Amino acid sequence: MKTKLDAYERQIERSAGQFRPVSKKKAQRIEGILQRAKKSRNINIRIAESDLIRLKQRSQAEGLPYQTLIASVLHKYLSNRLVDEEAIRKSVKLLQANQ
């Protein structure tokens, strides 16, 4: 039986010759980075009941489990990608006022 490839898979096959193998040492280093990125640990935190209720409501509106939402917010905060929407609005207003 012959397998049909989609456009994405055909592109991968066409570009396969462009890839170069890496040294064993570098491959191990890359694998270590990937493993650390995937690794997770369980923690326990205390959170106000009212905050937990609001968190569960927000996570339901977002369509994801509340623990996933917590992990996502923490990750964004730690990688400096958590954005304060109100601060952005104030900045935009200031920029518009100065034009």
Backbone hydrogen bonds, N-H to C=O, Kabsch-Sander energy under -0.5 kcal/mol:
donor,donor_aa,acceptor,acceptor_aa,energy
10,R,6,D,-2.4
11,Q,7,A,-2.1
12,I,8,Y,-1.9
13,E,9,E,-2.2
14,R,10,R,-2.4
15,S,11,Q,-1.9
16,A,12,I,-0.6
16,A,13,E,-0.8
18,Q,15,S,-1.8
19,F,16,A,-1.1
27,A,23,S,-2.6
28,Q,24,K,-2.2
29,R,25,K,-2.0
30,I,26,K,-2.6
31,E,27,A,-2.5
32,G,28,Q,-2.2
33,I,29,R,-2.1
34,L,30,I,-2.4
35,Q,31,E,-2.4
36,R,32,G,-2.3
37,A,33,I,-2.0
38,K,34,L,-1.8
39,K,35,Q,-1.8
52,L,48,A,-2.4
53,I,49,E,-2.3
54,R,50,S,-2.1
55,L,51,D,-2.7
56,K,52,L,-2.5
57,Q,53,I,-2.0
58,R,54,R,-2.7
59,S,55,L,-2.7
60,Q,56,K,-2.0
61,A,57,Q,-2.1
62,E,58,R,-2.1
63,G,59,S,-1.2
64,L,59,S,-2.3
69,L,65,P,-2.0
70,I,66,Y,-2.3
71,A,67,Q,-2.3
72,S,68,T,-2.5
73,V,69,L,-2.6
74,L,70,I,-2.5
75,H,71,A,-2.4
76,K,72,S,-2.6
77,Y,73,V,-2.4
78,L,74,L,-2.6
79,S,75,H,-1.8
80,N,77,Y,-1.4
81,R,76,K,-3.4
82,L,76,K,-1.1
83,V,81,R,-0.6
85,E,83,V,-0.9
88,I,84,D,-1.9
89,R,85,E,-2.3
90,K,86,E,-2.2
91,S,87,A,-2.2
92,V,88,I,-2.6
93,K,89,R,-2.4
94,L,90,K,-2.4
95,L,91,S,-2.5
96,Q,92,V,-2.5
97,A,93,K,-2.2
98,N,94,L,-1.5
99,Q,96,Q,-1.0
